[in-house]
Amino acid sequence: MAPAAPDGGAESQRQADLLKQEGNAFFRKERLSAAIDAYTGAITLCPNVAVYWTNRALCYRKRNEWAKVEEDCRTAIQLDSQSVKAHYMLGLALVNSQRLSEGIKSLEKSLELGRGAHPASYMVEEIWQELSKAKYIEWESLSRERTSQLQKLKVACKEAIRCYNSLDNPAAGVPVEQLNELDEVFKKAAKADTPAEVPDHLCCKITLDIFRDPVITPSGVTYERAVLLDHLQTVGKFDPLTREPLEPHQLVPNLAIKEAVHAFLSEHGWAYKIR
């Protein structure tokens, strides 16, 4: 009896996986063009595998070819809507293409997916860093606009006061008291855009940075999830402050603090700046 003919689909998948492995090897050696060719070969054989598209997008990212990163990542997301890497690199591509608002949405989506799958992974930290940069850039742009508008309004208010005072005395200027009151009003209006200290209750007791993914322990202390998990793994299974025994499964998301941080950052975008 003649041997059974090999399954065409299985053989294509095997060849595609071999090309992917070649691409990975080329990528590690910084041979990006060769890696792109290998991943393209894998895509040609099996175009419905999302990881081939994200791997090629990673090569394009290294070369700052953001339009190609966007194209490959959008295809990968169509194939796998839960791909953290695809949403992340799409966000980077959009931010680097000056489409800040769209990019932030994609980065936020990748952060949400990453926290759900591997909350303590290096990639979640990397995504947060990039999201923070994008949010800070967005705040800077909006802050400049608000400052300019406030300045124009302040000048208009001073002129209006001068005109009002001149009704009785054409030579009259603006009294110092009124100028001081006006300055105080506009100083309060600009307060949200003035960098200050982040409230202590919104900062992790270990890192002293604003919370990203806060969790609370049975002892009632709130920490940054990734930092506390690292402590439990590398230092010991105990609460860093109270020294009480502590296991990872005992950590509970502190939704109240998370919401408070979200509200604070919405009003004070300067707090996104990474120290």
Secondary structure, 3 states (H helix, E strand, C coil): CCCCCCCHHHHHHHHHHHHHHHHHHHHHCCCHHHHHHHHHHHHHHCCCCHHHHHHHHHHHHHCCCHHHHHHHHHHHHHHCCCCHHHHHHHHHHHHHCCCHHHHHHHHHHHHHHHHHHCCCCHHHHHHHHHHHHHHHHHHHHHHHHHHHHHHHHHHHHHHHHHHHHCCCCCCCCCCHHHHHHHHHHHHHHCHHHCCCCCCHHHECCCCCCECCCEEECCCCCEEEHHHHHHHHHHCCCECCCCCCECCHHHCEECHHHHHHHHHHHHHCHHHHCCC
